[in-house]
Amino acid sequence: MPYGENKIVRVIKGRRPRVVVIGGGTGLPVILNALKKQNAEITAIVTVSDDGGSSGSIRNFINVVPPGDIRNVLVSLSDLPREEKNIFQYRFDSSDAFFSGHAIGNLIIAALNEMHGNIFDAVQSLSKMMRVDGHVFPASNESLTLNAEFIDGTTESGETEITSKDKRIKRVWVTDTDSDDKPEAVLPVLAAIMQADAVVLGPGSLFTSILPNLMISNLGEAVRETDAEVIYICNIMTQRGETDHFSDAEHVEVINNHLGGHYINTALVNGAKIDMSKFHPEDYDEYLEPVRNDFKGLRAQDCRVITDDFIDQRHGLVFHDGEKVAKEIINLAFEAMSRKRMKEDNG
């Protein structure tokens, strides 16, 4: 049923549903694009602890948070013509030692960071230039380093180093890359979470895209305290070096353990069979196998489960079906809006 025909929509008037999406990686823009079509008021809170690829290289050359995830999110919410967005996304294939492999957008973000003196203001300025429908907030105004402790008691720092160890991760935390200061999110990030109707975690790498945000102490506290529906979009496939052989319940358990309680209200999990004959692991070997369903394990964590055929499998790759996921998120956001309105009416 289109959300404009939903009964809850006719009861609640005056504003669009406020949806905050927290994460990073390639799955995030898919969901943001779909939510934009659902006319949600979107805030994307983006991971700033990536240290690989063009982002990592720029981070090493220039004192700036990794720009890659921010760049992709800006494009997904931008109302610019496709040609202009393609220019922003263009990646140099020059043999030049510095420009080779860099996306133009990453360089623009780095330049604006230098001009404004901080990444938050830089992204807000670029959001205006790119006609972004919504808000894009870096999770922190400072570059962060991801740290991990493995089951065997050893530790490692840096996203690339952590995932390359191919060990079971016990817990992660973040530190300020350039100082001993405690990592914090800026006030607009916290306000967006507290005012949201739905706070969405994922899809994305569990330990390297989702948890780094929640380990920023005041951001994690906001997720624990918000009245919003906290939704986890479970990955469709497990990921090498992070979630080998995980079930959906184990994904949720890891997040809840890091948050210190049962804070995931609803999990969106794929229930459809994946045609593995179309899947080419030799090209994308970080994906090992479909995430197992464990509905009993999810319910034991006080987590409502919504399961459907959430996959969009093209060219041998497995993506989330953004439209289906977005509609579920919007329905949950409207339910939360209704609860808030009833609470206000009852004094």
N, C-alpha and C positions, 0 to 999 in steps of 0.2 A: 504494500500500500504506500503510495507516495506520501511523503511526510506532510504535505499541505492538506491531505485528507485525514490525517490522524486526529482522533478525537481530542487527544491531549493538546494539540496545537490550537484547537478552537477555544479551549479553556484559558490558555496562557497567551496573553497578547502583550505587545509593546516592545519586544526585543527578540533578536535572534538568539539561539542557544549558544552559550559560551563554552567552547571546547578548547582545552589546552592539551597539546600533544608533546610529549617529552621523549627525546631519543636522538637518533642519528643513523647514519648508514643509508643504504639504497632503498630500504622499504619505507622510510618516512615520507618522501615526496609522493609516493603512490597514494598513501592515505590522505595526505594534505590536499592533493589534487581532487580527490573524490569528495572530501568534506567541503571544499570550496564550491563545488557544484550543488551541494545540499544547502547552501546559503547559511552556513554556520559562521559565528564570530570566532575566528581561529587565532590562537596564539601558539606558535611553535617555539619550544625551548630546546636548544640544540647543544649537543655535546661539544666540549672544547678540549678533549684530551687525546685526540687522534694524533699519531706520530708517524704515519706512513704516507707513501706516495708524494704527490705534489704538496699536500698540506704539511707533511713532515719536513720536506725539504725547505719550504718557505719558513717554517717555524725555526729551522736551524740557522737560516741566513738572517732572518729578521725577527725581532722580538714581538711576535704577534701570535694570537691563538690560531690553531689550525683552521683554515677557512673553508675546506672542502665541503663539509656537511652544511655549513651556513650558506654557501653558494647554491647548492642544490635546492635547499628549502626556499631561498629567495626566488629562484626560477619557478618553483612549483606554485607559488602564490602570486606571481607577477602577472599583471594584466598587459604587459608589453606585447607587441606583435612577435610572432614566432621568430622572424629573422633576427630581431634584436636580442632575443633570449639565446638564440643559437650562437651569436657573436660572444655573448657573455660566457657561454659554456665551451667555446672553442678551445681546444687543447693543442699547443704547439707540437709539431713533429720535427722541428728544426734539430740539427745536430749540435746546436749551441749548448755548451756545458750547463748553462743556467736555465734557458727557456725551454729546452726539450722536455716535453711531458707536462708542462705547466698549463693550467687553464687560465684564460684571460681574467675570468671572474676572481680567481684566487689572488691575482696580482692587484686587481682593483681594490679588493677588500683590504689587502695589506697596505696599500697606499692610503686609503681612507683612515685606517687605524692609526697610521703615522700622522696624518693631518689633524685628526680629532684628539689624538692622545689616548684613546681607549677604544676597545672593540665594540662596546655597547652603542656608543654614540655613532660610531662608524656605520654599524648595521642599520641604525634608524635612519641615517642620512641616505644610505643606499636604498633602503626600503621605499623612501619617497621617490627617488629617481626611477625605481623600477616599478612603480605603481603597484606595490604589494597590497593585496586585499587581506588584511589581518595584521598580525604582529610577529616579528621574528626576533627572539631574544636569545643571545648567547647564555648558556647556563651560568657562566661566571664571566666577570670582566677581566679575569686573568687567565693566562695559559696554565692548564693543570696537567699533572703527571699521574697516570694511573699506576697503582701499586697492587700487587696480589700476593696472597699467601696460598700455597698449594697444600693439598691434603698431607703431603709428606713433611710439612713444616718449613720447607724452603720458601723464599720470597723472591720476587722479581719486580722491576719497575719498567714502565713503558709498554704500551699496547702491543707493539710488534714483538717485543721480547717475550711478553707474557704468553701470547698465543702460540709462539714458535716452540715453547717448551713441551707442548703436547702432554701436559700434566693436568690432573683434575684440580680445579680451582676451589678453594675453600671459602675465601672472602676477598673482596677488593676494597680499596679506599683511594682517595685522591689527595694530592698535596700540591701546593703552589709551586710551579716549576722554577720560579726565579726568587723566591723568598721563603722565609719560615712562617709567613702569615697563614692563618687559618682560611681555607677557601670558603667564600661566601657568594651567594647569589645577590644581585642588586634588587632593590625594592620592587620595581615593576614586575620582576619574575615572581616574587612572592605574592604580590597583589593579584596577579593573573590566576595563580593556583587557588588562592582563597576565594576569589569571586567566580570561579568556574562552575559550570553545571556538570561537566564531565572532564576528568583528567585521564588522558590516555597514555599508557606506557607501551612503546613499541609500535610496529614490529621493529626488530633490530637485534643485533648481537647482545645477548643477555649481559655478559660481564664487561663488554667494551663500549656499548652504545647506550644502554639503559641505566645500569647501576652507577656509572660515573656521575651522572646527574644527581641521583638520589643520595649519593655519599657526600654531596655538598651539604653541610649540616643544616643550614636554615632552609634549604630547598627541600630536603627530606622531611624536616619538621612540618613544613607547609603541606606536604602530601599527607602526612599523618593527621593533620588537624582540619583539613578542608572538609566542607559538607558536600563536595562534589562526589559523583559516582566515580570511583577509581577503577579504570578498565585496563586490563592487560590483553594485548593482542598477541597471542602465542605464536611463535615462529612455526612455520609449516615443516621445515626440515631442521635436523640437528646440525650443529656446526663444529667442525674439527677444532680441537684445542680449547673449546669452551663448554659445549653441551653434548658431548658424545653420549649417545644412547639415552638421552633424557626423555622423560614423559612430560606432558603438559603440566601435570601436578608438580613435578620437580622444578620446572621453570618458576612457577608461582611460589613454591617453597623457598627458593633462593632469594627472591625479591622480598618476601615476607621476613625471612631471617635477617636480611640486611636492614630492613625497616624496624624490626623488633616487635612484630605482631602481625595479626591477620588484617592487612590493610587493602588487599585487592578485593574489591566488591564483586566484580564480574570478570570472567575470562572468556574471550572469544577464541574458540578452538576449531580447527578444521576437522571435520568428520568424514570427509570424502576420501576415497582411495586414489592414490597418485599413480599414474601410469609411468612406471619406472622405465619402460622401454623407450620413452621419449626423453629420458633424462640422461645427460652426458656428464657423469662425475669426473671424467678425465679433464674436462674443461673448467669445472667448478668444484674442485675436490674438497672445499671446505664444508660442503654439504654431504652428510654421511647417509642419512636415512630419514624417513618420515617420523615426525615426533609422535610418540605413542599417546593414545588417549588413556587417561586414568581419572574417570569422573568421580570415583569414590574418593580418591586422594584430593581432588579439588574441593569436593563438598566438605571433607574433613577440615579444610582450612577456611570454612565459612564463605566459600566462594561460589557465587552463582555461575552456572555454565551455560553459555550459548554456543551451540555447535551447528555447523552448516557446511555446505560445500563452499569454502572460502578460497579455493584455489583458482588461479588463472595460469594455466600451464602453456607456455608458448616457446617454440624453438628449443625445446629440451630443457627449459628453465622453469622454476616454480616460483610464482609470485602470488601475493594476496590479490584477491578480487576486490579492488578498492571500492567499487560501488556498493557491493554487499556489506563490506565492513563498515563503510561510512553510514549506511542506513541504520545498522544496528547501533552505532554510536549515537546518532541523532535521536533514535527512539529512547535510548537510555538517558540522554541529556534532557529530553522533555519530561521523562519520568522524574528526574531529579528536580527540575523546575517546578513540577506539580507539587512535589513533597515540600519544597521550600515555601511555595505559596500557601499551602495548607497550614504549615507551621506558623507563618506570619499571620494568617487569618485567625488562628486559634490563640494568638497572643503570646 
